[in-house]
């Protein structure tokens, strides 16, 4: 006879596989959240530095363009 598992063993194995897949899915979500937050802060800092440069160089046109970009950036990210 082949090495067959009982119904109970199969159900336990199935439940463990499902638990592992749920944990893997949640881990992927957490990793994506960390990446998204890092990208958000990177681009936010970059735009703020450019706005600061426009202020320091007394360039109102560049300042207005960058402020519009910053506003759109915040709207796009839901901040």
PyMOL Python script that loads the backbone (N, CA, C, O; Angstrom):
from pymol import cmd

cmd.read_pdbstr("""\
ATOM      1  N   UNK A   1       0.833  -1.186   0.000  1.00  0.00           N
ATOM      2  CA  UNK A   1       0.000   0.000   0.000  1.00  0.00           C
ATOM      3  C   UNK A   1       0.875   1.244   0.000  1.00  0.00           C
ATOM      4  O   UNK A   1       1.937   1.285   0.620  1.00  0.00           O
ATOM      5  N   UNK A   2       0.408   2.231  -0.695  1.00  0.00           N
ATOM      6  CA  UNK A   2       1.146   3.486  -0.748  1.00  0.00           C
ATOM      7  C   UNK A   2       1.110   4.183   0.604  1.00  0.00           C
ATOM      8  O   UNK A   2       0.296   3.872   1.473  1.00  0.00           O
ATOM      9  N   UNK A   3       2.021   5.137   0.749  1.00  0.00           N
ATOM     10  CA  UNK A   3       2.096   5.919   1.983  1.00  0.00           C
ATOM     11  C   UNK A   3       1.054   7.029   1.891  1.00  0.00           C
ATOM     12  O   UNK A   3       1.372   8.157   1.516  1.00  0.00           O
ATOM     13  N   UNK A   4      -0.190   6.706   2.235  1.00  0.00           N
ATOM     14  CA  UNK A   4      -1.288   7.664   2.123  1.00  0.00           C
ATOM     15  C   UNK A   4      -1.564   8.312   3.474  1.00  0.00           C
ATOM     16  O   UNK A   4      -1.429   7.685   4.524  1.00  0.00           O
ATOM     17  N   UNK A   5      -1.945   9.557   3.423  1.00  0.00           N
ATOM     18  CA  UNK A   5      -2.282  10.292   4.642  1.00  0.00           C
ATOM     19  C   UNK A   5      -3.778  10.199   4.894  1.00  0.00           C
ATOM     20  O   UNK A   5      -4.579  10.072   3.968  1.00  0.00           O
ATOM     21  N   UNK A   6      -4.121  10.263   6.135  1.00  0.00           N
ATOM     22  CA  UNK A   6      -5.538  10.232   6.488  1.00  0.00           C
ATOM     23  C   UNK A   6      -6.174  11.584   6.163  1.00  0.00           C
ATOM     24  O   UNK A   6      -5.491  12.578   5.918  1.00  0.00           O
ATOM     25  N   UNK A   7      -7.488  11.581   6.171  1.00  0.00           N
ATOM     26  CA  UNK A   7      -8.231  12.816   5.910  1.00  0.00           C
ATOM     27  C   UNK A   7      -7.852  13.890   6.922  1.00  0.00           C
ATOM     28  O   UNK A   7      -7.691  15.052   6.549  1.00  0.00           O
ATOM     29  N   UNK A   8      -7.709  13.532   8.171  1.00  0.00           N
ATOM     30  CA  UNK A   8      -7.352  14.481   9.228  1.00  0.00           C
ATOM     31  C   UNK A   8      -5.978  15.088   8.973  1.00  0.00           C
ATOM     32  O   UNK A   8      -5.784  16.294   9.126  1.00  0.00           O
ATOM     33  N   UNK A   9      -5.034  14.248   8.585  1.00  0.00           N
ATOM     34  CA  UNK A   9      -3.686  14.754   8.290  1.00  0.00           C
ATOM     35  C   UNK A   9      -3.698  15.704   7.109  1.00  0.00           C
ATOM     36  O   UNK A   9      -3.015  16.728   7.115  1.00  0.00           O
ATOM     37  N   UNK A  10      -4.497  15.349   6.074  1.00  0.00           N
ATOM     38  CA  UNK A  10      -4.600  16.220   4.889  1.00  0.00           C
ATOM     39  C   UNK A  10      -5.209  17.572   5.258  1.00  0.00           C
ATOM     40  O   UNK A  10      -4.764  18.608   4.765  1.00  0.00           O
ATOM     41  N   UNK A  11      -6.218  17.566   6.118  1.00  0.00           N
ATOM     42  CA  UNK A  11      -6.864  18.816   6.526  1.00  0.00           C
ATOM     43  C   UNK A  11      -5.909  19.677   7.352  1.00  0.00           C
ATOM     44  O   UNK A  11      -5.879  20.897   7.192  1.00  0.00           O
ATOM     45  N   UNK A  12      -5.130  19.050   8.234  1.00  0.00           N
ATOM     46  CA  UNK A  12      -4.149  19.792   9.019  1.00  0.00           C
ATOM     47  C   UNK A  12      -3.101  20.412   8.108  1.00  0.00           C
ATOM     48  O   UNK A  12      -2.739  21.576   8.281  1.00  0.00           O
ATOM     49  N   UNK A  13      -2.613  19.649   7.143  1.00  0.00           N
ATOM     50  CA  UNK A  13      -1.606  20.151   6.206  1.00  0.00           C
ATOM     51  C   UNK A  13      -2.176  21.295   5.376  1.00  0.00           C
ATOM     52  O   UNK A  13      -1.498  22.291   5.121  1.00  0.00           O
ATOM     53  N   UNK A  14      -3.434  21.137   4.958  1.00  0.00           N
ATOM     54  CA  UNK A  14      -4.087  22.189   4.170  1.00  0.00           C
ATOM     55  C   UNK A  14      -4.219  23.477   4.976  1.00  0.00           C
ATOM     56  O   UNK A  14      -3.982  24.569   4.460  1.00  0.00           O
ATOM     57  N   UNK A  15      -4.594  23.342   6.231  1.00  0.00           N
ATOM     58  CA  UNK A  15      -4.747  24.516   7.088  1.00  0.00           C
ATOM     59  C   UNK A  15      -3.401  25.211   7.313  1.00  0.00           C
ATOM     60  O   UNK A  15      -3.331  26.440   7.325  1.00  0.00           O
ATOM     61  N   UNK A  16      -2.343  24.429   7.489  1.00  0.00           N
ATOM     62  CA  UNK A  16      -1.010  25.010   7.677  1.00  0.00           C
ATOM     63  C   UNK A  16      -0.572  25.754   6.420  1.00  0.00           C
ATOM     64  O   UNK A  16      -0.021  26.851   6.507  1.00  0.00           O
ATOM     65  N   UNK A  17      -0.815  25.161   5.252  1.00  0.00           N
ATOM     66  CA  UNK A  17      -0.450  25.827   3.999  1.00  0.00           C
ATOM     67  C   UNK A  17      -1.221  27.128   3.833  1.00  0.00           C
ATOM     68  O   UNK A  17      -0.674  28.132   3.378  1.00  0.00           O
ATOM     69  N   UNK A  18      -2.498  27.101   4.207  1.00  0.00           N
ATOM     70  CA  UNK A  18      -3.317  28.304   4.104  1.00  0.00           C
ATOM     71  C   UNK A  18      -2.806  29.377   5.066  1.00  0.00           C
ATOM     72  O   UNK A  18      -2.743  30.555   4.714  1.00  0.00           O
ATOM     73  N   UNK A  19      -2.443  28.964   6.278  1.00  0.00           N
ATOM     74  CA  UNK A  19      -1.922  29.917   7.257  1.00  0.00           C
ATOM     75  C   UNK A  19      -0.624  30.533   6.766  1.00  0.00           C
ATOM     76  O   UNK A  19      -0.405  31.734   6.923  1.00  0.00           O
ATOM     77  N   UNK A  20       0.236  29.715   6.173  1.00  0.00           N
ATOM     78  CA  UNK A  20       1.505  30.219   5.646  1.00  0.00           C
ATOM     79  C   UNK A  20       1.251  31.191   4.499  1.00  0.00           C
ATOM     80  O   UNK A  20       1.916  32.223   4.406  1.00  0.00           O
ATOM     81  N   UNK A  21       0.297  30.875   3.624  1.00  0.00           N
ATOM     82  CA  UNK A  21       0.031  31.762   2.500  1.00  0.00           C
ATOM     83  C   UNK A  21      -0.575  33.087   2.977  1.00  0.00           C
ATOM     84  O   UNK A  21      -0.284  34.134   2.398  1.00  0.00           O
ATOM     85  N   UNK A  22      -1.403  33.063   4.009  1.00  0.00           N
ATOM     86  CA  UNK A  22      -1.963  34.299   4.562  1.00  0.00           C
ATOM     87  C   UNK A  22      -0.845  35.133   5.184  1.00  0.00           C
ATOM     88  O   UNK A  22      -0.802  36.351   5.009  1.00  0.00           O
ATOM     89  N   UNK A  23       0.051  34.477   5.904  1.00  0.00           N
ATOM     90  CA  UNK A  23       1.175  35.204   6.504  1.00  0.00           C
ATOM     91  C   UNK A  23       2.075  35.799   5.426  1.00  0.00           C
ATOM     92  O   UNK A  23       2.550  36.925   5.572  1.00  0.00           O
ATOM     93  N   UNK A  24       2.314  35.064   4.357  1.00  0.00           N
ATOM     94  CA  UNK A  24       3.139  35.575   3.262  1.00  0.00           C
ATOM     95  C   UNK A  24       2.454  36.773   2.601  1.00  0.00           C
ATOM     96  O   UNK A  24       3.108  37.761   2.265  1.00  0.00           O
ATOM     97  N   UNK A  25       1.144  36.682   2.418  1.00  0.00           N
ATOM     98  CA  UNK A  25       0.386  37.782   1.829  1.00  0.00           C
ATOM     99  C   UNK A  25       0.480  39.037   2.703  1.00  0.00           C
ATOM    100  O   UNK A  25       0.707  40.139   2.202  1.00  0.00           O
ATOM    101  N   UNK A  26       0.303  38.856   4.004  1.00  0.00           N
ATOM    102  CA  UNK A  26       0.384  39.994   4.921  1.00  0.00           C
ATOM    103  C   UNK A  26       1.800  40.578   4.938  1.00  0.00           C
ATOM    104  O   UNK A  26       1.966  41.796   5.013  1.00  0.00           O
ATOM    105  N   UNK A  27       2.797  39.734   4.872  1.00  0.00           N
ATOM    106  CA  UNK A  27       4.180  40.220   4.830  1.00  0.00           C
ATOM    107  C   UNK A  27       4.406  41.056   3.572  1.00  0.00           C
ATOM    108  O   UNK A  27       5.078  42.087   3.622  1.00  0.00           O
ATOM    109  N   UNK A  28       3.849  40.615   2.451  1.00  0.00           N
ATOM    110  CA  UNK A  28       3.972  41.389   1.210  1.00  0.00           C
ATOM    111  C   UNK A  28       3.299  42.753   1.346  1.00  0.00           C
ATOM    112  O   UNK A  28       3.813  43.755   0.850  1.00  0.00           O
ATOM    113  N   UNK A  29       2.159  42.790   2.013  1.00  0.00           N
ATOM    114  CA  UNK A  29       1.471  44.068   2.222  1.00  0.00           C
ATOM    115  C   UNK A  29       2.323  44.991   3.082  1.00  0.00           C
ATOM    116  O   UNK A  29       2.461  46.175   2.771  1.00  0.00           O
ATOM    117  N   UNK A  30       2.895  44.462   4.160  1.00  0.00           N
ATOM    118  CA  UNK A  30       3.738  45.283   5.033  1.00  0.00           C
ATOM    119  C   UNK A  30       4.959  45.811   4.292  1.00  0.00           C
ATOM    120  O   UNK A  30       5.331  46.973   4.457  1.00  0.00           O
ATOM    121  N   UNK A  31       5.576  44.974   3.486  1.00  0.00           N
ATOM    122  CA  UNK A  31       6.751  45.393   2.717  1.00  0.00           C
ATOM    123  C   UNK A  31       6.362  46.496   1.736  1.00  0.00           C
ATOM    124  O   UNK A  31       7.084  47.483   1.588  1.00  0.00           O
ATOM    125  N   UNK A  32       5.221  46.327   1.068  1.00  0.00           N
ATOM    126  CA  UNK A  32       4.769  47.347   0.115  1.00  0.00           C
ATOM    127  C   UNK A  32       4.476  48.666   0.825  1.00  0.00           C
ATOM    128  O   UNK A  32       4.753  49.736   0.283  1.00  0.00           O
ATOM    129  N   UNK A  33       3.921  48.596   2.030  1.00  0.00           N
ATOM    130  CA  UNK A  33       3.648  49.815   2.795  1.00  0.00           C
ATOM    131  C   UNK A  33       4.947  50.539   3.151  1.00  0.00           C
ATOM    132  O   UNK A  33       5.013  51.767   3.087  1.00  0.00           O
ATOM    133  N   UNK A  34       5.962  49.792   3.520  1.00  0.00           N
ATOM    134  CA  UNK A  34       7.254  50.392   3.857  1.00  0.00           C
ATOM    135  C   UNK A  34       7.874  51.044   2.632  1.00  0.00           C
ATOM    136  O   UNK A  34       8.405  52.151   2.715  1.00  0.00           O
ATOM    137  N   UNK A  35       7.810  50.361   1.496  1.00  0.00           N
ATOM    138  CA  UNK A  35       8.358  50.921   0.253  1.00  0.00           C
ATOM    139  C   UNK A  35       7.604  52.189  -0.133  1.00  0.00           C
ATOM    140  O   UNK A  35       8.219  53.195  -0.486  1.00  0.00           O
ATOM    141  N   UNK A  36       6.270  52.145  -0.068  1.00  0.00           N
ATOM    142  CA  UNK A  36       5.464  53.316  -0.412  1.00  0.00           C
ATOM    143  C   UNK A  36       5.775  54.502   0.497  1.00  0.00           C
ATOM    144  O   UNK A  36       5.902  55.634   0.031  1.00  0.00           O
ATOM    145  N   UNK A  37       5.896  54.236   1.791  1.00  0.00           N
ATOM    146  CA  UNK A  37       6.202  55.317   2.726  1.00  0.00           C
ATOM    147  C   UNK A  37       7.582  55.906   2.454  1.00  0.00           C
ATOM    148  O   UNK A  37       7.768  57.120   2.534  1.00  0.00           O
ATOM    149  N   UNK A  38       8.539  55.057   2.136  1.00  0.00           N
ATOM    150  CA  UNK A  38       9.885  55.536   1.820  1.00  0.00           C
ATOM    151  C   UNK A  38       9.869  56.413   0.570  1.00  0.00           C
ATOM    152  O   UNK A  38      10.497  57.472   0.539  1.00  0.00           O
ATOM    153  N   UNK A  39       9.154  55.969  -0.452  1.00  0.00           N
ATOM    154  CA  UNK A  39       9.058  56.764  -1.682  1.00  0.00           C
ATOM    155  C   UNK A  39       8.365  58.098  -1.423  1.00  0.00           C
ATOM    156  O   UNK A  39       8.795  59.135  -1.927  1.00  0.00           O
ATOM    157  N   UNK A  40       7.296  58.064  -0.638  1.00  0.00           N
ATOM    158  CA  UNK A  40       6.583  59.291  -0.305  1.00  0.00           C
ATOM    159  C   UNK A  40       7.527  60.292   0.361  1.00  0.00           C
ATOM    160  O   UNK A  40       7.595  61.450  -0.052  1.00  0.00           O
ATOM    161  N   UNK A  41       8.250  59.855   1.382  1.00  0.00           N
ATOM    162  CA  UNK A  41       9.132  60.767   2.111  1.00  0.00           C
ATOM    163  C   UNK A  41      10.301  61.240   1.249  1.00  0.00           C
ATOM    164  O   UNK A  41      10.735  62.385   1.371  1.00  0.00           O
ATOM    165  N   UNK A  42      10.812  60.371   0.384  1.00  0.00           N
ATOM    166  CA  UNK A  42      11.901  60.769  -0.508  1.00  0.00           C
ATOM    167  C   UNK A  42      11.453  61.881  -1.450  1.00  0.00           C
ATOM    168  O   UNK A  42      12.117  62.911  -1.564  1.00  0.00           O
ATOM    169  N   UNK A  43      10.320  61.670  -2.127  1.00  0.00           N
ATOM    170  CA  UNK A  43       9.834  62.675  -3.082  1.00  0.00           C
ATOM    171  C   UNK A  43       9.376  63.947  -2.372  1.00  0.00           C
ATOM    172  O   UNK A  43       9.552  65.046  -2.900  1.00  0.00           O
ATOM    173  N   UNK A  44       8.802  63.814  -1.204  1.00  0.00           N
ATOM    174  CA  UNK A  44       8.397  64.987  -0.436  1.00  0.00           C
ATOM    175  C   UNK A  44       9.620  65.826  -0.076  1.00  0.00           C
ATOM    176  O   UNK A  44       9.608  67.046  -0.235  1.00  0.00           O
ATOM    177  N   UNK A  45      10.662  65.180   0.404  1.00  0.00           N
ATOM    178  CA  UNK A  45      11.876  65.904   0.783  1.00  0.00           C
ATOM    179  C   UNK A  45      12.515  66.562  -0.431  1.00  0.00           C
ATOM    180  O   UNK A  45      12.986  67.696  -0.351  1.00  0.00           O
ATOM    181  N   UNK A  46      12.530  65.858  -1.545  1.00  0.00           N
ATOM    182  CA  UNK A  46      13.110  66.405  -2.775  1.00  0.00           C
ATOM    183  C   UNK A  46      12.360  67.663  -3.221  1.00  0.00           C
ATOM    184  O   UNK A  46      12.982  68.668  -3.567  1.00  0.00           O
ATOM    185  N   UNK A  47      11.044  67.608  -3.213  1.00  0.00           N
ATOM    186  CA  UNK A  47      10.258  68.786  -3.602  1.00  0.00           C
ATOM    187  C   UNK A  47      10.450  69.932  -2.611  1.00  0.00           C
ATOM    188  O   UNK A  47      10.540  71.091  -3.014  1.00  0.00           O
ATOM    189  N   UNK A  48      10.513  69.619  -1.335  1.00  0.00           N
ATOM    190  CA  UNK A  48      10.719  70.671  -0.335  1.00  0.00           C
ATOM    191  C   UNK A  48      12.084  71.333  -0.504  1.00  0.00           C
ATOM    192  O   UNK A  48      12.211  72.545  -0.334  1.00  0.00           O
ATOM    193  N   UNK A  49      13.098  70.549  -0.836  1.00  0.00           N
ATOM    194  CA  UNK A  49      14.427  71.135  -1.075  1.00  0.00           C
ATOM    195  C   UNK A  49      14.414  72.045  -2.304  1.00  0.00           C
ATOM    196  O   UNK A  49      15.041  73.105  -2.301  1.00  0.00           O
ATOM    197  N   UNK A  50      13.707  71.636  -3.341  1.00  0.00           N
ATOM    198  CA  UNK A  50      13.611  72.469  -4.541  1.00  0.00           C
ATOM    199  C   UNK A  50      12.842  73.760  -4.247  1.00  0.00           C
ATOM    200  O   UNK A  50      13.203  74.826  -4.745  1.00  0.00           O
ATOM    201  N   UNK A  51      11.791  73.663  -3.442  1.00  0.00           N
ATOM    202  CA  UNK A  51      11.027  74.854  -3.056  1.00  0.00           C
ATOM    203  C   UNK A  51      11.911  75.782  -2.232  1.00  0.00           C
ATOM    204  O   UNK A  51      11.899  76.996  -2.434  1.00  0.00           O
ATOM    205  N   UNK A  52      12.673  75.215  -1.307  1.00  0.00           N
ATOM    206  CA  UNK A  52      13.597  76.028  -0.506  1.00  0.00           C
ATOM    207  C   UNK A  52      14.623  76.734  -1.394  1.00  0.00           C
ATOM    208  O   UNK A  52      14.968  77.891  -1.155  1.00  0.00           O
ATOM    209  N   UNK A  53      15.106  76.029  -2.422  1.00  0.00           N
ATOM    210  CA  UNK A  53      16.066  76.629  -3.353  1.00  0.00           C
ATOM    211  C   UNK A  53      15.418  77.802  -4.099  1.00  0.00           C
ATOM    212  O   UNK A  53      16.037  78.850  -4.285  1.00  0.00           O
ATOM    213  N   UNK A  54      14.167  77.609  -4.521  1.00  0.00           N
ATOM    214  CA  UNK A  54      13.461  78.689  -5.232  1.00  0.00           C
ATOM    215  C   UNK A  54      13.282  79.897  -4.320  1.00  0.00           C
ATOM    216  O   UNK A  54      13.372  81.035  -4.780  1.00  0.00           O
ATOM    217  N   UNK A  55      13.032  79.666  -3.050  1.00  0.00           N
ATOM    218  CA  UNK A  55      12.910  80.774  -2.099  1.00  0.00           C
ATOM    219  C   UNK A  55      14.256  81.456  -1.909  1.00  0.00           C
ATOM    220  O   UNK A  55      14.345  82.684  -1.922  1.00  0.00           O
ATOM    221  N   UNK A  56      15.305  80.656  -1.732  1.00  0.00           N
ATOM    222  CA  UNK A  56      16.644  81.215  -1.507  1.00  0.00           C
ATOM    223  C   UNK A  56      17.140  82.028  -2.694  1.00  0.00           C
ATOM    224  O   UNK A  56      17.855  83.015  -2.520  1.00  0.00           O
ATOM    225  N   UNK A  57      16.762  81.618  -3.899  1.00  0.00           N
ATOM    226  CA  UNK A  57      17.214  82.330  -5.100  1.00  0.00           C
ATOM    227  C   UNK A  57      16.231  83.407  -5.538  1.00  0.00           C
ATOM    228  O   UNK A  57      16.417  84.033  -6.582  1.00  0.00           O
ATOM    229  N   UNK A  58      15.193  83.625  -4.752  1.00  0.00           N
ATOM    230  CA  UNK A  58      14.183  84.657  -5.046  1.00  0.00           C
ATOM    231  C   UNK A  58      13.594  84.463  -6.441  1.00  0.00           C
ATOM    232  O   UNK A  58      13.527  85.396  -7.241  1.00  0.00           O
ATOM    233  N   UNK A  59      13.170  83.229  -6.710  1.00  0.00           N
ATOM    234  CA  UNK A  59      12.609  82.897  -8.011  1.00  0.00           C
ATOM    235  C   UNK A  59      11.121  82.560  -7.839  1.00  0.00           C
ATOM    236  O   UNK A  59      10.768  81.408  -7.586  1.00  0.00           O
ATOM    237  N   UNK A  60      10.253  83.569  -7.978  1.00  0.00           N
ATOM    238  CA  UNK A  60       8.820  83.331  -7.727  1.00  0.00           C
ATOM    239  C   UNK A  60       8.165  82.404  -8.751  1.00  0.00           C
ATOM    240  O   UNK A  60       7.235  81.669  -8.417  1.00  0.00           O
ATOM    241  N   UNK A  61       8.642  82.436  -9.986  1.00  0.00           N
ATOM    242  CA  UNK A  61       8.046  81.571 -11.014  1.00  0.00           C
ATOM    243  C   UNK A  61       8.313  80.105 -10.680  1.00  0.00           C
ATOM    244  O   UNK A  61       7.399  79.280 -10.692  1.00  0.00           O
ATOM    245  N   UNK A  62       9.577  79.789 -10.381  1.00  0.00           N
ATOM    246  CA  UNK A  62       9.935  78.420 -10.009  1.00  0.00           C
ATOM    247  C   UNK A  62       9.212  78.013  -8.724  1.00  0.00           C
ATOM    248  O   UNK A  62       8.750  76.879  -8.597  1.00  0.00           O
ATOM    249  N   UNK A  63       9.117  78.935  -7.782  1.00  0.00           N
ATOM    250  CA  UNK A  63       8.427  78.666  -6.526  1.00  0.00           C
ATOM    251  C   UNK A  63       6.971  78.272  -6.776  1.00  0.00           C
ATOM    252  O   UNK A  63       6.487  77.292  -6.208  1.00  0.00           O
ATOM    253  N   UNK A  64       6.277  79.024  -7.616  1.00  0.00           N
ATOM    254  CA  UNK A  64       4.872  78.729  -7.907  1.00  0.00           C
ATOM    255  C   UNK A  64       4.703  77.393  -8.624  1.00  0.00           C
ATOM    256  O   UNK A  64       3.779  76.636  -8.325  1.00  0.00           O
ATOM    257  N   UNK A  65       5.588  77.110  -9.561  1.00  0.00           N
ATOM    258  CA  UNK A  65       5.523  75.830 -10.280  1.00  0.00           C
ATOM    259  C   UNK A  65       5.738  74.669  -9.306  1.00  0.00           C
ATOM    260  O   UNK A  65       5.006  73.679  -9.330  1.00  0.00           O
ATOM    261  N   UNK A  66       6.742  74.806  -8.460  1.00  0.00           N
ATOM    262  CA  UNK A  66       7.044  73.735  -7.510  1.00  0.00           C
ATOM    263  C   UNK A  66       5.947  73.582  -6.453  1.00  0.00           C
ATOM    264  O   UNK A  66       5.646  72.469  -6.021  1.00  0.00           O
ATOM    265  N   UNK A  67       5.361  74.690  -6.046  1.00  0.00           N
ATOM    266  CA  UNK A  67       4.255  74.602  -5.081  1.00  0.00           C
ATOM    267  C   UNK A  67       3.061  73.875  -5.684  1.00  0.00           C
ATOM    268  O   UNK A  67       2.401  73.090  -5.005  1.00  0.00           O
ATOM    269  N   UNK A  68       2.785  74.135  -6.955  1.00  0.00           N
ATOM    270  CA  UNK A  68       1.705  73.421  -7.631  1.00  0.00           C
ATOM    271  C   UNK A  68       2.013  71.925  -7.719  1.00  0.00           C
ATOM    272  O   UNK A  68       1.134  71.088  -7.518  1.00  0.00           O
ATOM    273  N   UNK A  69       3.273  71.601  -8.022  1.00  0.00           N
ATOM    274  CA  UNK A  69       3.682  70.200  -8.063  1.00  0.00           C
ATOM    275  C   UNK A  69       3.541  69.551  -6.688  1.00  0.00           C
ATOM    276  O   UNK A  69       3.117  68.401  -6.569  1.00  0.00           O
ATOM    277  N   UNK A  70       3.903  70.305  -5.660  1.00  0.00           N
ATOM    278  CA  UNK A  70       3.824  69.779  -4.297  1.00  0.00           C
ATOM    279  C   UNK A  70       2.376  69.514  -3.896  1.00  0.00           C
ATOM    280  O   UNK A  70       2.071  68.489  -3.285  1.00  0.00           O
ATOM    281  N   UNK A  71       1.486  70.443  -4.244  1.00  0.00           N
ATOM    282  CA  UNK A  71       0.067  70.259  -3.949  1.00  0.00           C
ATOM    283  C   UNK A  71      -0.483  69.028  -4.660  1.00  0.00           C
ATOM    284  O   UNK A  71      -1.218  68.237  -4.069  1.00  0.00           O
ATOM    285  N   UNK A  72      -0.119  68.869  -5.946  1.00  0.00           N
ATOM    286  CA  UNK A  72      -0.566  67.700  -6.713  1.00  0.00           C
ATOM    287  C   UNK A  72       0.009  66.419  -6.122  1.00  0.00           C
ATOM    288  O   UNK A  72      -0.679  65.403  -6.033  1.00  0.00           O
ATOM    289  N   UNK A  73       1.263  66.475  -5.725  1.00  0.00           N
ATOM    290  CA  UNK A  73       1.904  65.320  -5.092  1.00  0.00           C
ATOM    291  C   UNK A  73       1.139  64.887  -3.850  1.00  0.00           C
ATOM    292  O   UNK A  73       0.884  63.698  -3.661  1.00  0.00           O
ATOM    293  N   UNK A  74       0.771  65.847  -3.000  1.00  0.00           N
ATOM    294  CA  UNK A  74       0.033  65.515  -1.784  1.00  0.00           C
ATOM    295  C   UNK A  74      -1.357  64.960  -2.091  1.00  0.00           C
ATOM    296  O   UNK A  74      -1.831  64.043  -1.420  1.00  0.00           O
ATOM    297  N   UNK A  75      -1.996  65.517  -3.099  1.00  0.00           N
ATOM    298  CA  UNK A  75      -3.310  64.992  -3.494  1.00  0.00           C
ATOM    299  C   UNK A  75      -3.206  63.574  -4.041  1.00  0.00           C
ATOM    300  O   UNK A  75      -4.033  62.719  -3.725  1.00  0.00           O
ATOM    301  N   UNK A  76      -2.183  63.326  -4.868  1.00  0.00           N
ATOM    302  CA  UNK A  76      -1.989  62.002  -5.463  1.00  0.00           C
ATOM    303  C   UNK A  76      -1.731  60.947  -4.391  1.00  0.00           C
ATOM    304  O   UNK A  76      -2.185  59.809  -4.512  1.00  0.00           O
ATOM    305  N   UNK A  77      -1.012  61.321  -3.359  1.00  0.00           N
ATOM    306  CA  UNK A  77      -0.667  60.362  -2.303  1.00  0.00           C
ATOM    307  C   UNK A  77      -1.720  60.347  -1.192  1.00  0.00           C
ATOM    308  O   UNK A  77      -1.617  59.553  -0.257  1.00  0.00           O
ATOM    309  N   UNK A  78      -2.706  61.194  -1.283  1.00  0.00           N
ATOM    310  CA  UNK A  78      -3.762  61.192  -0.280  1.00  0.00           C
ATOM    311  C   UNK A  78      -3.326  61.759   1.053  1.00  0.00           C
ATOM    312  O   UNK A  78      -3.872  61.402   2.097  1.00  0.00           O
ATOM    313  N   UNK A  79      -2.355  62.633   1.019  1.00  0.00           N
ATOM    314  CA  UNK A  79      -1.839  63.218   2.276  1.00  0.00           C
ATOM    315  C   UNK A  79      -2.531  64.524   2.569  1.00  0.00           C
ATOM    316  O   UNK A  79      -2.237  65.166   3.578  1.00  0.00           O
TER     317      UNK A  79
END
""", "prot")
cmd.dss("prot")
cmd.show_as("cartoon", "prot")
cmd.util.cbc("prot")
cmd.orient("prot")
